[in-house]
């Protein structure tokens, strides 16, 4: 009888340990620098624009279509870069602005300057974040009090 109790306790303890372990694909993560740090690839781009409006460039860099397949290296200390499939690379300084549902991924293109000397940048609204992917939406001024959006899906590399 004593041996059965020990086996049951071992089983229960083991089940408890497995239930407390973290999942490899945690979902609904908080928008923090720790959760976004890593190497990511833009795997999907969804565009929602008013009829007749065409987006020319994204992030004052290249057509938004050139960002599909781009690699983003986001280091926890805020340094980072993105590389387009055409070979161009930009060094950036990034962070998370705000919190909760209003959190935004913000970054500055450095162009050889220190981050404190760069006055312009970009903010994208963060969507769902998991350990394997997240979305970031750029709101685009489409003129005449209209806006559109470009949503980028980042997948962990």
C-alpha positions, 0 to 999 in steps of 0.5 A: 500500500505504501508503494502505491501511495508513493507512485501516486504522489510521484505521478501527481508531482510529475503532472504538476511540473508539466502543467507549470512548464512554459509552452514553446509557442506562448500566445497573448504575450505582453508587448515588451522589448523582451518579447519582440527581441530576436530575428524575424521575417515578414511573411505576410503583408495585408493592405487596406487602402481607400479606393484609388489610393496607391501606396508608393513607399513604406518607411521612406525606403522602398515599395511595401511589397519589397518588405515581404521576406525582409529580415528584422534583427531586433536586439534587446538593447534597442539596436537592430536592423532590417534587410530587404530581399534586394540586399539593402540594409538599414540600421535602426533603433527600436523600442515599444511605445505604450502598453496593452492594446495601444502598444506600438513598435517604434523605430528610427532609421539611423543612417550612421547617426546616434539615435538621440540625434535622429528626430523622425521615426515610425510607429506601428500598432502592435497586434497579437504577439506570440513567441513565434509571430506578431503583427504590426500595422502602419496607419497611412494618411490617404488624404482627404481625411482618409486613412489606410493601413498596411499590416506586416506579419512577423514570423520568428526566424 
